[in-house]
Amino acid sequence: MEELSKIDRQNNEEGPNAKNEPNVSGSPNAVEVPNVSEDQSTMADFMDEIEKSMRKVSKDDILKGTIIEANEGEILVNINHTSDGIITKEEMTDDFDYQAGDDISVLVLNPHDHEGNVLLSHKSAEELVGWEELEEAFDQNKKIKVKVTEVVKGGVAATYRNVRCFIPGSLLSYRFVEDMSTYVGKELEVVVEDFDKEKKRAVLSRKAIEEVERQGMKKELMGQLKVGEMRQGVVTKLMKFGAFVDLGGVEGLIYLDDLAWHRVNDPSEVVSEGDQVTVFVAKIDRKNNKISLVLKNVEEDPWKGAADYYRVDDLISGTVVRLTDFGAFVEVEAGIEGLVHISEISSERIRKASDILKAGDLIKAVVLSIDEKEKRLSLSIKDAEGQGEEAASLVQEEQTNTLGDKFGDKFKDFFKK
């Protein structure tokens, strides 16, 4: 009570206008007063740190930024500056998929426009960066991905980061490309074949990539292939002597005679480039990496049983399909041809088969010999000469004799009457 009285007396003595001085005695009832100068210093330091963390930008700077918002009219980009950057529609890259959160390269066009914005160009930055990366890819033989945009004279045009490049038709693939328009719109992995930044020239090659890939596939496939097995393939090229088929890394050849059992004069009669085919592996030359293929169905061999059907001295019919210096080939049925040697064409001496025969002639011939295993049939036209007439005479004579023998006496009695 005595303490309270002392406090009351003190308050009464100081009066209502007495100032509340801060208690610095360390008493629990002391009131803390903020250090204003210290707070101001901390805020200044904080603002200074923010200022230092912000990127200073100048015209023509190439920066990395993150897309904040994207629409058809403009792109808003965070470039770590006091103001965000803006890419107008005119400065966007064609066919680029702008998505919020993606990082992109930009070129500063104007660091402070009249509205305080930082104007940026994406297409210009893409081109500048593109040339630098193309040069690096050329020097280091690195692979890059490009998009084919159109067919041009001698090849196709492709784009890499807004840089227009050229792929010659001869470097578009390891094989000849007849219709280059099929590549338009496709993304290809390529290498830089030739480069000149000053002349703005970048020549690319897809062929180089394919050849390396095929070497690995070829080695693996050659180790797997077996004679006698069936394989799927694609016809890649037609030649006068046959058709080439890609088995998936290695090519095999189907010779003309192995395309079908009937005579084929040109492979285009049976297949076309791009056709999917099932082939029979007939022969493998691993040393020279050569594969012989057969398209015709080996199980439908018309020569099977031919020796039982065609016998020596049989008179048969056929069609002349090919003339040579040494004779004529005659097709007696689909898949079976016989040779008429020049000495067996006529009983008269001739210099060449074409003196008497031509392709397409229908002839009759006598079987001289047949070898089913070797698929060889020897014929003679001269031995067949007159056999048709002789056979007809024999038939007529037999018919006449039979009629006379059977009805002779009856006719004799009839005439007597």
C-alpha positions as CSV (number, residue, x, y, z in Angstrom):
1,M,0.0,0.0,0.0
2,E,2.9,2.3,0.8
3,E,4.4,1.7,-2.6
4,L,1.2,2.5,-4.4
5,S,0.9,5.8,-2.4
6,K,4.4,6.7,-3.5
7,I,3.5,6.2,-7.2
8,D,0.3,8.2,-6.8
9,R,2.2,11.1,-5.2
10,Q,4.8,11.0,-8.0
11,N,2.1,11.1,-10.6
12,N,0.4,14.0,-8.9
13,E,3.6,15.9,-8.7
14,E,4.4,15.4,-12.5
15,G,0.9,16.3,-13.5
16,P,-1.1,15.4,-16.6
17,N,1.3,16.9,-19.0
18,A,4.3,15.0,-17.9
19,K,6.2,13.3,-20.7
20,N,6.6,9.5,-20.8
21,E,10.4,9.1,-21.1
22,P,11.6,5.8,-22.2
23,N,12.7,3.4,-19.4
24,V,16.2,2.4,-20.1
25,S,16.8,0.9,-16.7
26,G,16.2,-2.6,-17.9
27,S,13.0,-2.9,-15.9
28,P,10.4,-5.4,-17.1
29,N,8.0,-2.6,-17.6
30,A,10.3,-0.7,-19.9
31,V,8.9,0.3,-23.4
32,E,11.0,-0.5,-26.6
33,V,11.2,2.3,-29.2
34,P,12.0,1.2,-32.8
35,N,15.4,2.3,-34.2
36,V,14.1,4.3,-37.2
37,S,17.5,4.8,-38.8
38,E,18.2,1.1,-38.7
39,D,14.9,0.2,-40.4
40,Q,15.6,2.7,-43.1
41,S,19.0,1.2,-43.7
42,T,17.6,-2.3,-44.0
43,M,14.9,-1.3,-46.5
44,A,17.5,0.5,-48.6
45,D,19.7,-2.6,-48.6
46,F,16.8,-4.7,-49.7
47,M,15.9,-2.4,-52.5
48,D,19.5,-2.3,-53.6
49,E,19.6,-6.1,-53.7
50,I,16.5,-6.2,-55.8
51,E,18.0,-3.6,-58.1
52,K,21.2,-5.6,-58.4
53,S,19.3,-8.8,-59.2
54,M,17.4,-7.1,-62.1
55,R,19.0,-7.5,-65.5
56,K,20.0,-4.4,-67.3
57,V,19.0,-4.7,-71.0
58,S,20.2,-2.8,-74.1
59,K,19.2,-2.8,-77.7
60,D,20.3,-5.9,-79.7
61,D,20.9,-8.0,-76.5
62,I,20.1,-11.7,-76.9
63,L,18.4,-12.9,-73.7
64,K,16.8,-16.0,-72.3
65,G,13.3,-15.5,-71.0
66,T,10.3,-17.5,-69.8
67,I,6.9,-17.1,-71.4
68,I,4.3,-15.8,-69.0
69,E,1.4,-15.5,-71.3
70,A,0.8,-16.4,-75.0
71,N,-1.9,-15.5,-77.4
72,E,-2.2,-14.9,-81.2
73,G,-1.5,-11.2,-80.8
74,E,1.5,-11.0,-78.5
75,I,3.7,-13.0,-76.1
76,L,4.5,-11.7,-72.6
77,V,8.0,-12.8,-71.5
78,N,9.7,-12.6,-68.1
79,I,13.3,-11.5,-68.8
80,N,14.3,-10.8,-65.2
81,H,14.0,-7.1,-65.7
82,T,12.0,-4.4,-64.0
83,S,9.5,-4.7,-66.8
84,D,8.4,-7.8,-68.7
85,G,9.2,-8.1,-72.4
86,I,6.6,-8.2,-75.2
87,I,6.8,-10.0,-78.5
88,T,4.4,-8.6,-81.0
89,K,2.8,-10.9,-83.7
90,E,5.2,-9.5,-86.4
91,E,8.2,-10.7,-84.3
92,M,6.9,-14.2,-83.6
93,T,8.4,-17.3,-85.4
94,D,6.1,-19.0,-87.9
95,D,4.7,-22.4,-86.8
96,F,6.3,-22.1,-83.3
97,D,4.3,-23.6,-80.5
98,Y,4.3,-20.9,-77.8
99,Q,3.4,-22.2,-74.3
100,A,3.4,-20.5,-70.9
101,G,6.4,-21.7,-68.9
102,D,8.6,-22.4,-71.9
103,D,12.0,-20.8,-72.1
104,I,12.9,-19.0,-75.3
105,S,15.6,-16.8,-76.8
106,V,14.7,-13.2,-77.6
107,L,16.4,-10.2,-79.1
108,V,15.9,-6.7,-77.5
109,L,14.5,-4.3,-80.1
110,N,13.7,-1.5,-77.7
111,P,14.5,-1.5,-74.0
112,H,12.1,1.3,-73.2
113,D,9.2,2.1,-75.6
114,H,6.8,5.0,-75.0
115,E,4.8,2.8,-72.6
116,G,7.8,1.6,-70.7
117,N,7.8,-1.9,-72.1
118,V,10.7,-3.9,-73.4
119,L,10.0,-4.8,-77.0
120,L,11.4,-8.2,-78.1
121,S,11.9,-10.3,-81.2
122,H,11.8,-14.0,-81.1
123,K,12.3,-14.7,-84.9
124,S,15.4,-12.5,-85.0
125,A,16.9,-14.2,-82.0
126,E,16.1,-17.7,-83.4
127,E,17.9,-16.8,-86.6
128,L,21.0,-15.5,-84.9
129,V,21.2,-18.4,-82.5
130,G,20.4,-20.8,-85.3
131,W,23.4,-19.7,-87.3
132,E,25.7,-20.1,-84.3
133,E,24.4,-23.6,-83.6
134,L,24.6,-24.6,-87.3
135,E,28.3,-23.5,-87.3
136,E,28.9,-25.5,-84.1
137,A,27.1,-28.6,-85.6
138,F,29.2,-28.3,-88.8
139,D,32.5,-28.0,-86.8
140,Q,31.7,-30.9,-84.5
141,N,29.7,-33.0,-86.9
142,K,26.7,-33.0,-84.6
143,K,23.2,-34.1,-85.6
144,I,20.4,-31.5,-85.7
145,K,16.7,-31.7,-86.4
146,V,15.1,-29.6,-89.1
147,K,11.6,-29.3,-90.7
148,V,11.2,-29.6,-94.5
149,T,9.1,-26.7,-95.7
150,E,8.9,-27.0,-99.5
151,V,10.3,-28.5,-102.7
152,V,12.8,-26.2,-104.5
153,K,15.0,-26.6,-107.6
154,G,17.3,-29.5,-107.0
155,G,16.1,-30.5,-103.6
156,V,14.0,-29.3,-100.6
157,A,14.2,-26.3,-98.3
158,A,14.2,-26.9,-94.5
159,T,14.2,-24.7,-91.5
160,Y,16.4,-24.8,-88.4
161,R,15.5,-22.1,-85.7
162,N,14.2,-19.7,-88.4
163,V,17.3,-20.3,-90.6
164,R,16.5,-21.5,-94.1
165,C,18.6,-24.4,-95.2
166,F,19.0,-26.6,-98.3
167,I,18.9,-30.4,-98.7
168,P,19.9,-31.5,-102.2
169,G,17.8,-34.3,-103.7
170,S,21.0,-36.5,-103.8
171,L,21.4,-36.0,-100.0
172,L,17.8,-36.5,-99.1
173,S,18.1,-40.3,-98.7
174,Y,20.5,-43.1,-99.3
175,R,18.3,-44.1,-102.3
176,F,16.9,-42.1,-105.1
177,V,13.8,-40.0,-104.2
178,E,11.4,-39.7,-107.1
179,D,8.8,-37.6,-105.4
180,M,10.4,-35.1,-103.0
181,S,7.1,-33.6,-102.1
182,T,6.5,-36.6,-99.8
183,Y,9.1,-35.1,-97.4
184,V,7.3,-31.7,-97.0
185,G,6.2,-31.2,-93.4
186,K,8.4,-33.9,-92.1
187,E,11.0,-33.4,-89.3
188,L,14.4,-34.9,-90.3
189,E,17.6,-35.6,-88.4
190,V,20.5,-34.4,-90.5
191,V,24.1,-33.3,-90.4
192,V,25.5,-30.1,-91.8
193,E,27.3,-31.0,-95.1
194,D,28.5,-27.5,-96.0
195,F,28.4,-24.2,-94.2
196,D,29.3,-20.5,-94.9
197,K,27.9,-18.0,-92.5
198,E,29.0,-15.0,-94.5
199,K,27.2,-16.2,-97.6
200,K,24.2,-17.4,-95.5
201,R,24.6,-21.0,-96.9
202,A,23.8,-24.1,-95.0
203,V,23.7,-27.4,-96.9
204,L,22.3,-30.4,-95.0
205,S,22.4,-34.2,-95.5
206,R,19.9,-36.8,-94.4
207,K,21.7,-39.5,-96.5
208,A,24.8,-39.4,-94.2
209,I,22.6,-40.2,-91.2
210,E,20.8,-43.1,-93.0
211,E,24.0,-44.6,-94.3
212,V,25.5,-44.8,-90.8
213,E,22.2,-46.3,-89.4
214,R,22.1,-48.8,-92.2
215,Q,25.6,-50.0,-91.6
216,G,24.7,-51.0,-88.1
217,M,21.4,-52.6,-89.3
218,K,23.2,-54.3,-92.2
219,K,25.8,-56.0,-90.0
220,E,23.1,-57.2,-87.6
221,L,20.8,-58.5,-90.4
222,M,23.5,-60.3,-92.3
223,G,24.2,-62.3,-89.2
224,Q,20.6,-63.2,-88.8
225,L,19.6,-64.1,-92.4
226,K,19.4,-67.7,-93.4
227,V,19.0,-69.4,-96.8
228,G,15.5,-70.8,-97.3
229,E,13.6,-68.4,-95.0
230,M,10.9,-66.0,-96.0
231,R,11.4,-62.2,-95.4
232,Q,9.3,-59.1,-95.7
233,G,10.8,-56.3,-97.8
234,V,10.1,-53.1,-99.8
235,V,10.9,-52.8,-103.5
236,T,13.4,-49.9,-103.8
237,K,14.6,-49.9,-107.4
238,L,13.8,-51.5,-110.7
239,M,16.5,-52.4,-113.2
240,K,16.4,-54.2,-116.6
241,F,17.8,-57.3,-115.0
242,G,15.6,-57.4,-111.8
243,A,14.3,-55.6,-108.7
244,F,16.1,-54.5,-105.6
245,V,14.4,-55.1,-102.2
246,D,15.2,-53.5,-98.9
247,L,15.0,-56.1,-96.1
248,G,15.5,-53.6,-93.4
249,G,19.0,-52.4,-93.5
250,V,20.4,-54.5,-96.4
251,E,19.2,-54.9,-100.0
252,G,18.8,-58.1,-102.0
253,L,18.2,-58.6,-105.7
254,I,15.4,-60.5,-107.4
255,Y,16.6,-61.5,-110.8
256,L,14.2,-61.2,-113.7
257,D,13.7,-65.0,-113.9
258,D,12.9,-65.2,-110.2
259,L,10.1,-62.6,-110.2
260,A,7.5,-65.1,-111.6
261,W,7.2,-68.5,-113.1
262,H,6.0,-67.1,-116.4
263,R,8.3,-65.2,-118.6
264,V,8.9,-61.6,-117.5
265,N,10.4,-59.1,-119.9
266,D,10.6,-56.2,-117.5
267,P,10.3,-56.2,-113.6
268,S,7.6,-53.5,-113.8
269,E,5.3,-56.2,-115.2
270,V,5.3,-57.7,-111.7
271,V,6.3,-55.1,-109.1
272,S,6.6,-51.4,-108.6
273,E,8.9,-49.3,-106.4
274,G,7.5,-49.0,-102.9
275,D,5.7,-52.4,-103.1
276,Q,5.7,-54.5,-99.9
277,V,6.7,-58.0,-100.9
278,T,7.4,-61.4,-99.3
279,V,10.5,-63.0,-100.7
280,F,12.4,-66.3,-100.4
281,V,16.1,-66.0,-99.5
282,A,17.8,-68.1,-102.2
283,K,21.5,-67.3,-101.7
284,I,23.7,-65.3,-99.3
285,D,27.2,-64.1,-100.1
286,R,28.4,-62.8,-96.8
287,K,31.9,-61.9,-98.0
288,N,30.5,-59.5,-100.6
289,N,27.3,-58.7,-98.8
290,K,25.1,-59.9,-101.6
291,I,21.7,-61.5,-101.3
292,S,19.8,-63.3,-104.0
293,L,16.0,-63.3,-103.5
294,V,13.1,-65.1,-105.2
295,L,9.6,-63.6,-105.4
296,K,7.8,-66.4,-107.2
297,N,6.4,-69.1,-104.9
298,V,9.0,-71.8,-104.8
299,E,6.4,-74.4,-103.7
300,E,4.4,-73.8,-106.9
301,D,7.3,-74.9,-109.2
302,P,5.7,-76.0,-112.5
303,W,8.7,-78.1,-113.2
304,K,7.7,-80.6,-110.5
305,G,6.4,-83.7,-112.3
306,A,7.2,-82.2,-115.7
307,A,9.2,-85.3,-116.7
308,D,6.2,-87.4,-116.2
309,Y,4.0,-85.1,-118.3
310,Y,6.4,-84.3,-121.1
311,R,8.1,-87.4,-122.6
312,V,10.8,-87.8,-125.3
313,D,9.2,-87.9,-128.8
314,D,6.0,-86.2,-127.6
315,L,4.6,-83.7,-130.0
316,I,3.7,-80.5,-128.1
317,S,2.6,-76.9,-128.8
318,G,4.2,-73.7,-127.6
319,T,4.9,-70.0,-128.1
320,V,8.2,-68.5,-129.2
321,V,9.1,-66.0,-126.4
322,R,12.7,-65.1,-127.2
323,L,15.2,-65.4,-130.0
324,T,19.0,-65.8,-129.6
325,D,22.0,-66.4,-131.9
326,F,21.9,-70.1,-131.0
327,G,18.2,-70.7,-131.2
328,A,14.7,-69.9,-129.9
329,F,13.1,-70.3,-126.5
330,V,9.6,-71.7,-126.5
331,E,7.1,-71.5,-123.6
332,V,5.1,-74.7,-123.5
333,E,3.2,-73.6,-120.3
334,A,3.6,-70.9,-117.7
335,G,7.0,-71.4,-116.1
336,I,8.3,-74.0,-118.4
337,E,10.4,-73.1,-121.4
338,G,12.2,-75.3,-123.9
339,L,15.1,-74.5,-126.2
340,V,15.0,-75.1,-129.9
341,H,18.6,-75.1,-131.0
342,I,19.2,-73.4,-134.4
343,S,20.0,-76.8,-135.9
344,E,16.6,-78.0,-134.8
345,I,14.5,-75.2,-136.3
346,S,14.4,-76.2,-139.9
347,S,15.6,-79.0,-142.1
348,E,17.0,-76.3,-144.3
349,R,20.2,-74.5,-143.4
350,I,19.5,-71.1,-141.7
351,R,21.9,-68.5,-140.4
352,K,19.8,-67.3,-137.5
353,A,16.5,-68.1,-135.8
354,S,14.9,-64.8,-136.9
355,D,15.2,-66.0,-140.5
356,I,12.2,-68.2,-139.8
357,L,10.7,-67.3,-136.4
358,K,9.6,-64.3,-134.5
359,A,8.5,-63.8,-130.9
360,G,4.8,-64.7,-130.5
361,D,4.8,-67.4,-133.1
362,L,2.8,-70.5,-132.3
363,I,4.7,-73.6,-133.1
364,K,4.7,-77.4,-132.8
365,A,7.8,-79.2,-131.6
366,V,9.0,-82.7,-130.6
367,V,10.5,-83.3,-127.2
368,L,14.2,-84.3,-127.6
369,S,15.1,-84.5,-123.9
370,I,14.0,-83.2,-120.5
371,D,15.9,-82.7,-117.3
372,E,13.5,-81.9,-114.5
373,K,16.2,-81.2,-111.9
374,E,18.1,-78.8,-114.1
375,K,14.9,-77.4,-115.6
376,R,16.0,-78.0,-119.1
377,L,13.8,-79.0,-122.1
378,S,15.2,-79.6,-125.6
379,L,12.8,-79.3,-128.5
380,S,12.9,-79.8,-132.3
381,I,10.7,-78.0,-134.7
382,K,12.1,-79.7,-137.8
383,D,11.2,-83.2,-136.4
384,A,7.7,-82.0,-136.0
385,E,7.4,-81.0,-139.6
386,G,4.7,-83.0,-141.3
387,Q,3.8,-84.9,-138.2
388,G,0.5,-83.0,-138.0
389,E,-0.4,-84.0,-141.5
390,E,0.8,-87.5,-141.1
391,A,-1.3,-87.9,-138.0
392,A,-4.3,-86.6,-139.7
393,S,-3.9,-89.0,-142.7
394,L,-3.5,-91.9,-140.4
395,V,-6.7,-91.0,-138.6
396,Q,-8.5,-90.6,-141.9
397,E,-7.2,-93.8,-143.3
398,E,-8.1,-95.7,-140.1
399,Q,-11.6,-94.3,-140.2
400,T,-12.0,-95.3,-144.0
401,N,-10.7,-98.8,-143.4
402,T,-13.0,-99.3,-140.5
403,L,-16.1,-98.2,-142.5
404,G,-15.3,-100.4,-145.5
405,D,-14.6,-103.4,-143.3
406,K,-17.8,-102.9,-141.4
407,F,-20.3,-102.0,-144.2
408,G,-18.6,-103.3,-147.4
409,D,-20.8,-106.4,-147.9
410,K,-24.0,-104.6,-147.2
411,F,-23.1,-101.9,-149.8
412,K,-22.2,-104.6,-152.3
413,D,-25.7,-106.3,-152.0
414,F,-27.3,-102.8,-152.1
415,F,-25.8,-102.0,-155.5
416,K,-26.8,-105.4,-156.9
417,K,-30.4,-104.6,-156.3
